[in-house]
Amino acid sequence: MTDFYPDVAQLAPEDLKLLCTEFRRNNYINPDISDKYGVKRGLRNADGTGVLAGLTNICDVIGYQRQKDGTPAPIKGKLIYRGIDLDEIVEEGIKKDRFLFEEVEWLLLFGSLPTEKNLKRFSEILESHRELPNGFPETMIMNAPSPNIMNKLARSVLAMYSYDEHAEDTSLENIIRQSVNLIAGLPTMMIYAYETKLHVYEHKSLYFHYPRHGLSTAEHILSIYRPDQQFTHDEAKLLDLCMVVHADHGGGNNSTFTDRVVSSTGTDTYSAIASAICSLKGPKHGGANHKCMHQLDWLMNNVSDPTNDQQVLDALRAILRKEGSDGSGLIYGVGHAVYTLSDPRAQILKNSSRQLACQKGFEKEWNMLTAIERLAPEAFYLEKHSSKPICANVDLFSGLIYRMLGIAEDLYTPLFAIARCGGWCAHRMEEVAFADRLIRPAYKYVGDSKRPYIPLEDRTDNS
């Protein structure tokens, strides 16, 4: 990759060492004392479930049920959008062979299934807002390229503030207007940011395709992403499905909670959504599908027969022992904070991607992912002596789908952000309209209780 970083003042190595040494010398918190003060680390209860922080009408994530004694019991996972099971929504799209993302966005934002007339009009509204403001691509994207597209998406969303004369208005009408603009424009921002990255950092040709008329969101993405703007109906349908299953995941996931925390301050829509994007960028949240693909590549290179369960199991055990993959000791794409027996999103993507995997020559990779799903619990039991239920999560299959569609890894997490944007906007609307209270948890101070102030001339390195 070509270096393209503006000249900025750099700390001298010896200065950086001094500052880091000073921090390490004076800062340490023993995590073992959390229980002493009743701290719920990661906002998790002792049984691993999330701390109840608010109420929502938008989405329910079901992975366990409480027994009479209060302990959680594993059950088949369900994802509910406004009271409707995600499986039913997906079944409708398969049966009628139609795109669903726009319908799901309406459902999440407004709380009802759109009529045919309303869905048609909503799709037209989104289509009419896909083109970015005059000068925005040149000024806000091309003039400030980024090697990370998530970083550029966050900055682009913040930049939209400058193009909105009512940016600070937090009325329902204005938040809805801003939400529509962001849901429609974010895919275009993503592709233009990626094209700029290729052009600036890798000296490749630059393609800025204008939005075409009559396309769904998934079709629009493929149209402006591919140089020849060509794609098949099945490819667009699979991308649409990925976006539908990523559209929302309750109020407790990190990025949505970030959105709600920031919205509770009374700030503008652009600041709230940019904050959610920054949260999703983290590899512990939205960046996990990258890790899944790198893990898959390692397994394909180190397991001679992917159909041999013993070979795959041995490789997974090596990963847990930090002897394989990236050495982290983690099997990516399995396990979830809520789901126990199954993640409905993973099952939908697994079942829907098999045909395209066979068509495009990825059948071995698809079979390897299903082997990971099947054998990971056994590997955990053998290596960690854990019989806790563990299932495949959505990241296990989403990365392979993007690869089959020819989508670059740089766009895996940004696509997640595009799919989740409508959900973030719905939660922002709900937070502003009904919660209306600054979110302000507490942190227990565990530092020194009393230290004397030492005059500057009397201080030493050991003071």
C-alpha positions in Angstrom: 0.0 0.0 0.0 1.3 3.4 -0.9 2.1 5.7 2.0 -0.3 8.7 2.0 -0.2 10.3 5.4 0.1 14.1 5.8 3.1 15.3 7.7 2.3 15.5 11.4 4.6 16.1 14.4 5.8 12.7 15.7 6.8 12.1 19.3 10.5 11.1 19.6 10.9 7.5 20.7 12.5 8.5 24.0 9.7 10.9 24.8 7.1 8.3 24.0 8.9 5.8 26.2 8.9 8.4 29.1 5.2 9.0 28.8 4.3 5.3 28.6 6.5 4.5 31.5 4.9 7.2 33.6 1.5 5.9 32.9 2.3 2.3 33.7 4.1 3.2 36.9 1.1 5.1 38.3 -1.9 3.2 36.9 -3.3 -0.2 37.7 -6.8 -1.5 38.6 -7.1 -5.1 39.8 -10.1 -6.5 38.0 -10.5 -9.1 40.9 -11.9 -6.4 43.2 -14.9 -5.8 40.9 -17.1 -8.2 42.8 -16.2 -6.5 46.1 -17.9 -3.3 44.9 -20.7 -5.0 43.0 -19.3 -3.9 39.6 -20.9 -5.6 36.7 -18.0 -5.6 34.2 -19.0 -5.1 30.6 -22.5 -4.4 32.0 -23.0 -8.1 32.4 -24.7 -9.9 35.2 -23.0 -12.8 37.1 -24.7 -15.3 34.8 -23.4 -13.6 31.7 -26.7 -11.9 30.7 -26.9 -8.2 30.0 -27.7 -5.6 32.7 -31.2 -4.2 32.1 -30.6 -0.6 31.0 -33.8 0.5 29.2 -37.0 -0.3 27.4 -37.7 -0.7 23.7 -40.5 -1.5 21.3 -38.1 -2.1 18.3 -36.4 -5.4 18.5 -36.2 -8.4 20.8 -33.2 -10.8 20.9 -34.1 -14.2 22.5 -31.5 -16.8 23.3 -32.5 -18.1 26.7 -35.5 -18.1 29.1 -35.5 -17.6 32.8 -36.4 -20.6 35.0 -38.3 -20.4 38.3 -35.1 -20.0 40.2 -34.0 -17.1 37.9 -31.2 -18.9 36.1 -31.2 -18.7 32.3 -32.0 -21.9 30.3 -30.7 -22.2 26.7 -33.4 -22.2 24.0 -33.4 -21.9 20.2 -32.6 -18.3 19.2 -35.1 -15.9 17.8 -34.8 -12.4 16.5 -38.0 -10.3 16.6 -38.4 -7.1 14.6 -41.4 -5.1 16.0 -43.1 -8.4 17.1 -42.5 -10.3 13.9 -40.1 -13.2 13.8 -37.2 -12.6 11.4 -37.7 -16.2 10.0 -41.2 -15.2 8.8 -39.9 -12.1 7.1 -37.2 -14.0 5.3 -39.6 -16.7 4.3 -41.8 -14.1 2.7 -38.8 -12.8 0.7 -37.9 -16.2 -0.5 -41.5 -17.2 -1.4 -42.3 -14.0 -3.3 -38.7 -13.5 -4.7 -38.5 -9.9 -3.7 -36.2 -7.6 -1.9 -36.9 -7.0 1.8 -34.5 -4.4 3.2 -36.6 -1.3 2.5 -39.6 -3.0 4.0 -37.6 -3.9 7.1 -36.3 -0.3 7.4 -39.9 1.0 7.4 -40.9 -1.6 10.0 -38.1 -0.7 12.3 -38.5 3.0 12.0 -42.2 3.3 12.2 -43.4 0.1 13.9 -45.7 -1.3 11.2 -45.5 -3.3 8.0 -45.9 -0.8 5.1 -48.8 -1.1 2.7 -47.8 -1.7 -0.9 -48.4 2.0 -1.7 -46.3 3.1 1.3 -43.5 0.7 0.5 -43.3 1.9 -3.1 -43.2 5.5 -2.0 -40.6 4.9 0.7 -38.4 3.0 -1.8 -38.7 6.0 -4.2 -37.8 8.4 -1.4 -34.7 6.4 -0.5 -33.7 6.2 -4.2 -34.1 10.0 -4.6 -31.7 10.6 -1.7 -28.8 8.3 -2.7 -26.9 11.0 -4.6 -24.6 13.0 -2.2 -24.8 16.8 -1.9 -23.0 18.9 -4.6 -19.3 18.9 -3.9 -19.5 16.4 -1.0 -17.5 13.5 -2.8 -14.7 15.9 -3.8 -14.5 17.9 -0.7 -15.4 15.5 2.1 -14.2 12.2 0.7 -11.5 12.6 -1.9 -9.7 15.5 -0.1 -9.4 13.5 3.1 -8.9 9.8 2.2 -8.7 7.1 4.8 -7.2 3.6 4.7 -10.1 2.5 6.9 -13.5 2.8 5.4 -15.3 2.8 8.8 -13.3 5.8 9.8 -14.2 7.6 6.6 -17.9 6.7 7.1 -18.0 8.2 10.5 -16.3 11.4 9.3 -18.6 11.6 6.3 -21.7 11.3 8.5 -20.3 14.1 10.7 -19.6 16.2 7.6 -23.3 16.0 6.6 -23.9 18.3 9.5 -22.3 21.1 7.5 -24.8 20.5 4.7 -27.9 20.6 6.9 -29.3 24.0 7.9 -31.4 22.3 10.6 -28.7 20.0 11.9 -29.4 20.8 15.6 -33.2 20.4 15.4 -34.2 17.3 17.5 -37.9 17.3 16.6 -39.3 14.0 15.4 -39.9 15.4 12.0 -36.3 16.5 11.6 -34.8 13.3 13.0 -36.9 11.3 10.5 -35.7 13.6 7.6 -32.1 13.2 8.7 -32.5 9.4 9.1 -33.9 9.0 5.6 -30.9 11.0 4.2 -28.4 8.8 6.1 -30.0 5.4 5.3 -30.1 6.4 1.6 -26.7 8.1 1.3 -24.5 5.9 3.5 -24.1 3.2 0.8 -22.9 5.8 -1.7 -20.5 7.3 0.9 -19.1 3.8 1.5 -18.4 3.0 -2.1 -16.9 6.4 -2.9 -14.7 6.2 0.2 -13.5 2.7 -0.9 -12.8 3.9 -4.5 -10.9 6.9 -3.1 -8.8 4.5 -0.9 -7.9 2.3 -3.9 -7.1 5.4 -6.0 -4.9 7.2 -3.4 -3.2 4.4 -1.6 -3.0 1.7 -4.3 -2.9 3.9 -7.5 -5.9 2.2 -9.0 -8.5 3.7 -11.4 -11.2 5.7 -9.8 -14.9 4.9 -10.5 -17.6 7.1 -9.1 -20.8 5.7 -10.6 -24.0 7.7 -10.2 -27.0 6.0 -8.7 -29.2 4.3 -11.3 -33.0 4.5 -11.4 -35.3 1.7 -10.1 -32.8 -0.3 -7.9 -33.2 -1.7 -4.4 -30.6 -0.8 -1.9 -28.7 -4.0 -2.4 -28.8 -3.6 -6.2 -27.6 0.0 -5.8 -24.6 -1.1 -3.8 -23.5 -3.7 -6.3 -24.2 -1.3 -9.2 -21.9 1.5 -7.9 -19.3 -1.0 -6.5 -18.6 -3.0 -9.6 -16.7 -1.2 -12.4 -19.0 -2.7 -15.1 -22.1 -2.2 -12.8 -23.2 -5.7 -13.7 -24.7 -8.2 -11.1 -27.2 -11.0 -11.1 -30.6 -11.0 -9.3 -29.5 -13.9 -7.1 -26.4 -11.9 -6.0 -28.4 -8.9 -5.1 -31.0 -11.0 -3.3 -28.3 -12.6 -1.1 -26.8 -9.2 -0.3 -30.3 -7.9 0.6 -30.7 -10.9 2.9 -27.4 -10.1 4.7 -28.6 -6.5 5.2 -32.0 -7.7 6.6 -30.5 -10.0 9.2 -28.1 -7.2 10.3 -30.8 -4.5 10.4 -31.2 -4.5 14.2 -30.2 -6.4 17.3 -32.0 -4.8 20.2 -30.9 -1.9 22.3 -28.1 -3.6 24.2 -25.5 -4.3 21.5 -22.6 -2.0 21.8 -23.1 0.3 18.8 -26.9 0.7 19.4 -26.3 1.4 23.1 -23.6 3.9 22.1 -26.2 5.6 19.8 -28.7 5.7 22.7 -26.2 7.0 25.2 -25.1 9.8 22.8 -28.7 10.6 21.8 -29.7 10.9 25.5 -27.4 14.0 25.8 -29.7 15.9 23.3 -27.0 16.1 20.6 -27.7 16.0 16.9 -28.4 13.0 14.7 -25.1 13.0 12.9 -23.1 12.9 16.1 -25.2 10.0 17.4 -24.9 7.9 14.2 -21.2 8.7 13.8 -20.7 7.5 17.4 -22.5 4.2 16.6 -20.3 3.7 13.5 -17.1 4.2 15.7 -18.4 1.6 18.1 -19.1 -0.9 15.3 -15.6 -0.5 13.9 -14.1 -2.4 16.8 -13.0 -6.0 16.1 -14.9 -7.1 19.3 -18.1 -5.9 17.7 -18.6 -5.4 14.0 -15.2 -6.4 12.7 -15.4 -10.0 13.6 -16.3 -11.3 10.1 -12.8 -10.3 9.0 -11.4 -12.6 11.6 -13.7 -15.4 10.5 -12.3 -15.3 7.0 -8.7 -15.2 8.1 -9.5 -18.2 10.3 -11.2 -20.0 7.4 -8.2 -19.4 5.2 -5.9 -20.8 7.8 -8.0 -23.9 8.2 -8.2 -24.5 4.4 -4.4 -24.3 4.3 -3.8 -26.6 7.3 -6.5 -29.2 7.0 -5.8 -31.6 4.2 -9.3 -33.1 4.1 -12.1 -30.6 5.2 -14.6 -33.5 5.2 -12.6 -35.3 7.8 -14.2 -34.3 11.2 -11.2 -35.5 13.2 -8.8 -33.3 11.2 -11.0 -30.3 11.6 -11.5 -31.0 15.3 -7.7 -31.3 15.8 -7.2 -27.9 14.0 -9.9 -26.2 16.2 -8.3 -27.6 19.3 -4.9 -26.2 18.1 -6.6 -22.8 17.7 -7.9 -22.9 21.3 -4.4 -23.7 22.5 -3.1 -20.6 20.6 -1.2 -22.9 18.2 -3.1 -22.0 15.1 -4.8 -19.2 13.2 -3.9 -15.8 14.6 -2.6 -17.2 18.0 -5.4 -15.5 19.9 -6.9 -18.7 21.2 -10.3 -17.7 19.9 -12.5 -19.6 17.4 -14.2 -16.7 15.5 -17.8 -17.0 14.4 -19.0 -19.1 17.3 -20.4 -18.0 20.6 -22.7 -15.0 21.5 -23.6 -12.9 24.4 -27.3 -13.8 24.1 -27.8 -16.7 21.8 -27.2 -20.2 23.3 -28.5 -23.1 21.1 -28.6 -21.1 17.8 -28.3 -17.7 16.2 -31.2 -17.3 13.8 -29.2 -15.0 11.6 -26.4 -17.6 11.2 -28.9 -20.2 10.2 -30.6 -18.0 7.6 -27.3 -17.1 6.0 -26.0 -20.7 6.1 -29.1 -22.0 4.4 -29.4 -19.2 1.9 -25.7 -19.2 0.8 -25.2 -22.9 0.0 -26.6 -22.7 -3.6 -24.4 -19.7 -4.5 -21.4 -21.4 -2.8 -21.8 -24.4 -5.1 -22.3 -22.1 -8.2 -19.2 -20.0 -7.5 -16.8 -22.8 -6.5 -16.9 -22.1 -2.7 -18.5 -25.4 -1.7 -15.4 -26.6 0.2 -15.2 -23.3 2.2 -19.0 -23.5 3.0 -18.5 -27.1 4.2 -15.6 -26.0 6.4 -17.8 -23.4 8.0 -20.5 -25.9 8.8 -17.8 -28.2 10.2 -16.7 -25.4 12.5 -20.3 -24.8 13.6 -20.7 -28.6 14.3 -17.4 -29.3 16.0 -16.5 -26.1 17.9 -18.6 -27.2 21.0 -16.7 -30.4 21.2 -13.4 -28.6 20.8 -14.3 -26.3 23.7 -15.3 -29.3 25.9 -12.0 -31.1 25.2 -9.7 -28.1 25.6 -11.5 -25.9 28.1 -13.7 -28.6 29.8 -16.7 -26.4 29.1 -20.1 -27.8 28.3 -21.7 -24.4 28.1 -23.9 -24.2 25.0 -22.2 -22.5 22.1 -23.5 -21.9 18.6 -22.4 -20.3 15.3 -23.1 -16.6 15.2 -23.9 -14.3 12.2 -20.2 -13.6 11.5 -19.3 -17.2 10.6 -21.2 -17.1 7.3 -21.5 -13.4 6.4 -17.8 -13.0 5.5 -17.9 -15.9 3.0 -21.1 -14.4 1.4 -19.3 -11.1 0.8 -16.3 -13.0 -0.6 -18.5 -14.9 -3.0 -20.1 -11.6 -4.1 -16.6 -10.3 -4.9 -16.8 -7.7 -2.2 -13.5 -6.6 -0.7 -12.7 -7.2 3.0 -12.4 -3.4 3.5 -16.2 -3.3 3.1 -17.3 -6.1 5.3 -17.8 -4.0 8.4 -19.0 -0.9 6.5 -21.8 -3.1 5.0 -22.8 -4.0 8.5 -23.0 -0.3 9.4 -25.2 0.4 6.3 -27.5 -2.4 7.3 -27.7 -1.3 10.9 -28.1 2.5 10.2 -31.9 2.3 10.1 -32.0 0.4 13.4 -29.7 3.0 15.0 -32.1 5.8 13.7 -35.1 3.9 15.1 -33.5 3.6 18.5 -32.4 7.3 18.4 -36.0 8.3 17.7 -37.3 6.1 20.6 -34.6 7.4 23.0 -35.3 11.1 22.2 -39.1 10.7 22.2 -39.7 8.5 25.3 -36.6 7.9 27.4 -35.7 11.6 27.7 -33.1 11.2 30.5 -29.4 11.5 30.4 -27.7 8.1 30.6 -25.2 8.4 33.4 -23.9 5.2 35.2 -21.4 5.3 38.0 -17.8 4.3 38.3 -16.3 3.4 41.8 -13.1 5.4 42.5 -10.4 3.0 43.8 -7.4 5.2 43.7 -5.5 6.7 46.6 -7.8 8.2 49.2 -5.5 11.0 50.2 -2.2 12.3 48.7 -0.4 15.4 49.7 0.3 18.1 47.1 4.1 18.3 46.6 5.6 21.6 45.5 7.2 21.5 42.0 10.7 22.1 43.3 10.5 19.3 45.8 9.3 16.6 43.4 11.5 13.6 42.4 11.0 10.6 40.2 9.9 8.6 43.2 7.5 11.3 44.5 
